[in-house]
């Protein structure tokens, strides 16, 4: 007991001295319980893992911000004044601990992702002289920062004074697909280069407005959307990494736009978004098709009708077992987004968040137990502050299984018999009362400090939590 008390006192001294590492963004994390949760049979809690006075963001499409082992997250954080363009790359563990800032400059670093071996991070940086994006790579501790665009300075978009943006590393770790402009640029095209920045190849031919690129699991194909030369609408294409085999996968129907295509991890399906503009109202769909463009199927739909309708956005990401598609639904009734899951094979639609807050930019973790990282924006967040925050959905453990951590989320949904949700209407939202604030014990290693508060509050909260843990241990 004396040894335990001494350890607690030492921890308190280190904490007060400010030497205790691992607090997310130096501000701690906060357990929201089931605040904003729609289905408590599926969601255990929502943990806010950034709570600092900065804009913390992950990308809304493209490269997954998770490390391959599911332990770390890489993201961008605006560390300068509100009006500045100073975004830096940071990493932290999925529980908000181990936070580190990796880049330090006065320009914009963004769209970061880990290489498949987990040893390096690829990102884009705005050149302070040309104001154009360039692609960089660095070690996961921030060392050895290297400009890959300079490696091919005599070739590719950079040679024409154009940006190189939205880098996405191939699953085999040997190549990077990237974009040479913004999504609406007439001349926007896609390129592929080696992981060391050499041999850039333009792969989209004469197609215009090429964007939303992603890789096939075998790294043989790049999937993207572009404007159809015939109808002028956005359609889905695939192409090999040398520019050969360019194929339109969409049916070239006028008045129908298709985009946001993402290959399933097992390579059997492509999920995508479809917007049919031919009727009185736009109708948005979550769809899937086979990799050759056959077998198209509409999974979920929503009518873009004000004020009761909304849009289906996504797909955002697949579960690693390829059984679940995560997407969001945006509502016109309160201008908020909710996170949903679609379970293949069972036609189940599972709503995770209730639309009280604006939950978006969600990403499945790549390993079990599955989690979903997401973002809520300023003014529409659980902490009601003026900053963008990152949060984590933790799922209920499948307690009836022999080993919950070996039971994937889709098996658990089958296990508890989640019904198909037929209605996407706002009248299906369940009002959930916010859990009372909790001060967590040392065994939880979570700082239960109110987000957006003065930075000393997390320290006080942790001290109190350590004290409670000590009292509990004494009473045992």
N, C-alpha and C positions, 0 to 999 in steps of 0.2 A: 504493500500500500504506500509506503514511504517513497519507493522508487517511482510509482505512478504519479504521486503528488509532485515530486521533484521534476518529472518530465513535463507535467502540466505547467508548472511555474516557469520552466525554461522556455516553453512554447509561448507563454504570455510575454515574457521579456523580449524574445525575438520579434514577436508581433508588434509590440509597442515601439521597438527600435526600427520597425519598417523593413526588417530583413526577411520576413516570411515570404517565400516565392509562391507563384502559382495562382494568384488571384486574377480572374479574368479581367483584362484591360485595366488592372489595378483598382477596380471598383467592386469586385465580388460578383456573385451570381444570386439569383432569386428564384425560389420555387413558387410558381403560381398555382400549384395544385391543378385543379380542373377548371380554373377560370378561363372562359372562352372555349371550353371543350364541349362538343356536341354529344359524343358517345363515350361515356365513362366505362362501359364494358370493354372498350378497346384501348383507350388512352389512360395511362396511369397518372401522368402529370405533364406539365409544360414547364421547362426550366429555362429561364432567361440567362444566357451565358455572356452577354455583353450589356453593361449598364452604365457606360461612360458617356460624357457629353460630346460624343463624336458621332459621325454617320458611319455605321458599320454595315457593310453590304457584302453579299455574295452575288454572283451573276445569275440572271434569270434563265439563261439557257447556255448550252455549250459544255464547258468543262466542269466536271463534278468537283466541288471544293473539298471533298473528303480525301484523306490519305487512304491508300489501298488497304491498310490494315484496320481501318475504321476507328482509329484512335485520335487522329488529329484533323483539324479544320484550318484551311487557309482562307483569308478574306481580306478585303480592303477597308481601311478606316481613314476618314478625313481627320487628320491630326492637327491641321492648321485652323485658322479662323473660318467661320461659317462661309464666308464669301470666297475663300481660297480654293485652289485646285490641288491642294497638297493631300493626296491620298497615299497612304503607305500600306505595304503588305505586312500582315500580322498572322501568327498562327496560335492555336491553343488546342487543348484536348477537348473532347466532346462534352466533358462536364464543366468546362470553363476554366480549368486549372492549366498551369504551365504556359501562361500567355507570354508571347515574345513579339516584339516589333522587329521586322527584318530589314526594312528599307527606311532610309532617312534622307529626304530631299524635299525640295520645294515644288515638285511637279507631281503628275498624276500617275501612280502605279495601280494597276487594276487587273481583273480577269486572270487571277492566279489559279494554278492547279498543280498537283503533284504529278511527277512522272510515275509510270506504272511500277517501278521498283521502289518508289517512296523516298528516293535519295535526293531528288532535286525538285525545284519549283520553277515552272515556266509562267511568265506574266508579260503584260504589256506596259510600256512606260512612254509617256508623252515626252518627246524631245523638246527641251526648253528653248531651243533655238529655232526649230522648224515648226513646232507645235503639232507635229504629226506623231502618231503612235508607232513604236518600234517594239520588237519582241526580244525579251531578255530571258536568261536562265540563271539560277543560283542554287547553291546548296541549301538544305533546309534550315541551317542556322544563319542564313543571310550572307554567307561568305561566297567568294568567287562569282560575283555578279558579272555576267558576260552579255554583251549586246550581240544577239544572233543576227539581227538585220544588217549590222556592219560587216558580218562575215561574207555576205553576198552583195556588198555595196554597189558593185558594177552590174548587178542583175536584179530582177524582180521589181516590185512596186517602189522600193526605197530609191532605186536608181532613177525613177521618174518623178521623185518628189511626192510620192503618194504614201499614205499610212499603211502599216502592217499591223493588223489588229485581230482580236478575238482568237488567240492561239489555242489550239486543241491538240494534245499529244495523242498519237495513235496508240491503241491498246498494247501493241508489241513494243512501244517505247522508241521506235526508230525514226519516226517522222512527226512533223507538226503541220496541221492544216490551219490556214489563216485567211483573213479577209483583207482586201485592199481598200476598203472604204466603208461608209456607213450603209445601213440597210436600204435606204432609199436612193442611193447614188445610182445614176443611170449606168455608169461604167463599172459598178461594183462587181468584182470577180473573186474567185477562190483560188488559192495557191497551196501547194504542198512542198515542204523543204525537209531536208534531213534534220535530225535532232541537233546537229552541231551548227545549223544555219546554212549549210552549203546546198547547192543544186536546187534553187527554187523553180518550180514548174507551175505555170498557170493551167488549171485543169478544166475550166468551165467554158472554153471556146468563146463564142460570140454572145453567149447568154448575158442578160443584164439583170441588175438588182439581185445578185446571188447572195444568199445569207442563210443563217440558221443551220450551219454545217455540223455534222456529227459523223462518227466513224462506225463502220461495221466491226463486229467483234473480232474478225480475223485480220483487220487492218488492210483489207484489199480494196475497199470501196469508201468513198466519201458521199454522204447523204446531205442534200441541201434543198432549199426552195429558190426558185427563180421565176421571172416573168415569162410566160409562154409567148413565143414569137407569133403565134396564131391568134389567141384570144386576148392576150395582154394581161391575163390573170395569173396570180401566183400559183405555181405548180411544183410538185416534188420530183426531184431528179436524183440519180446516182451516177457516179463516174469513178473509174479506176484512178489510182494515184499518179499515173503518167498521163492522164487526160483522155485515155481511150475508153470505149464502152459507154459513152454518155447516153443515158436512157431516161426518158420521162416515165415516171411510174404512175402519175396521175392520169385520169381520163381528162382530155382537154375540152372540158365543158365551159362554155361562156357563162359568166355570172357566178362561177364557183371558184373560190380561192382555197388552196391547201398549203399548209406550212407546218412548222414546228415538228418535223419528223425526227423520230428517235428510234434507233434499232434496239430490239430486246437483247439482253446480255447473251442469251443462247442462240441468237441469230435467226430465229424462226419467224419473227414478226417485226413489223415496223408500225409504231404508233404515231398518229399525226392528228392535226387539227384541220377541220373542214368548215368553211363558212359559205353557206348557200344563200346568195343574194337575189334569187330569181323570184321570190314571192313577195307578199306585202311586207313581210318582216324578214330580216336576216335570221337565219337559223344556224347555230354553231353546234358542231359535233366533235366528240372524241371518237376516233376511228382507229382501226388496225387493218393491215394488209400483209400479204406475203412479200418477201424480198424482191420478187419479180413483178410486183404490181397487181397480182391476181388476188382473189379472195378478200376483196374490200368489204368491210363490215362497220356499220355505225353502232357504237356502243352506248353513248350518252348524248343527249341533245338538250338544247336550251334556246328559247326564242328571244331574240333581242328586241324586246318590247318594253317601252317605258310606261308606267313605273314599276310594273310587277315582274318584268323579265330580267334578263341578264345575259351573260356570255359564259360559255365553257372555254377555259383557257388551258392550253397545254396540248399534249402531255408534258409534264415537267420532268419526271424521271421514272424509271422502272425499278422494281425491287430486284436484287441480284439473282433471285431464283426465277425471274421472268414470269411470275404469276400475277403480279400486281402492277398497275399503272397508277402513278400519283398525278393528280391534276387539280386545278382550282376552278371555282365558280365565282364569277363576279356578279354582284347583285345591284340592280339599279335602284332598289328601294332604299338602300342606305349607303351605297357606294363603298361596299366592303367586299373582300374576297374571303372565301372559306376553302379549306383543304379537304380533298376527297381522295378515296381510293376506289379503283375498279378492279375486281378480282376476276381474272380470266377463267373460263370454264364453269363458273357458277353464276355469272351475270350479276354479281353482288356489287352494289354501290354503297360504300361506307363513308359517312361524313365524319370527319375528325374534329373540325372546329366549327363554331356555331354562327359565325358571321358578325359577331359583336365587334370584333377588331378586324383589321385589314391584314390577313395572313397570306403571305406570298413568297415567291422565290424559294420553293421547298425542294429538298434533295434527300433521297433515300441514302442511308449509310450503306457501304459496300459489304458489310459483314454482319453476322448475327452476334447478339440480339439486335434486330433492326431498330433504327431510330430515324426520325426525319428532322433535318435541320431546316429552319425557315426564318423569314425576316418579317418584322412589322414596321411600318413607316411612321414618320413623325406625325403626331396629332391623331393617329388612329391606332395607337398601341396600348397595351395593357397598363403601362406605367404612365401613359398620357403625357409624355414629355415631347420635346421638339427634336428628338434624335431618332435615327434608325437603329434598331437593335436586332441581334440574332438570338434565336430561341431554339429549343430542342423538344420535340415530342418523344416521350418515352412511353412505350406500349406496356400494357398489362402483361405480366408473365403468364404463360399458359400453365396454370398450376396443376391441371389434370394430366399434364404430360410427364413422362419419366425424367426428362431433362429439359426444362423450359428454354435454356439457351440454345438447344439444338432443335427447337421447334420454331419454324419460320412463321412469320406473321400470317401468311395465307392459310397455313395449317391451323393456326389458332383461330382464325375467323371461322373456318369450317367447324372447329371443335366447339365453339360457343354458339354456333348456329345464327350468325348475323343474318337478318332477313334482307331481301332486296329492297332498296329504298326507291319507290316508284315516283315520288314527287320531289322536285327540287325547289318547291315554293317556299317563301319565307315563313309561311304559317307553320312549317314543320320545325322551326327553330325552337329549341327547348331553352327556357331561361334557367340558368344555373347560378346559384348564389355563390359569390366569391368565398373561398375558404378563408378562415381567419389566419392572420399572419402567424408564421411559426418560427421559432428560434431553434435551429437544428443542433443536435449534439455533435461531438467530435467525430463519432463514427460515420457521420454523413459528409464530412469535410466540405460542407457547402456554407458559404457566407450568406446569411439571410438578411441582407440589407436592402432597404427600399431603394429601387433604381432611381437614378437621377438626383440622389441626395448628396450631401457633402461627403467627400471621400473618407472622412474619419468615421462615418457611421458603420461601414463594414467592419472596421477594426473593433469598435465597441460591440457590434453584434457577435463577432467571432469570440471575443473575450467572454461575453455572456454565455455563448454556446459552450465554450470550454468549461466555464464554471458549472453550468448545468450538468455537463457530462461527468464532472468530478463529483458533484453531489449525488448523481444517480449511482455512480460506482460505489460511493461510501454507503449508500443505503442497501446495496445488494449483499 
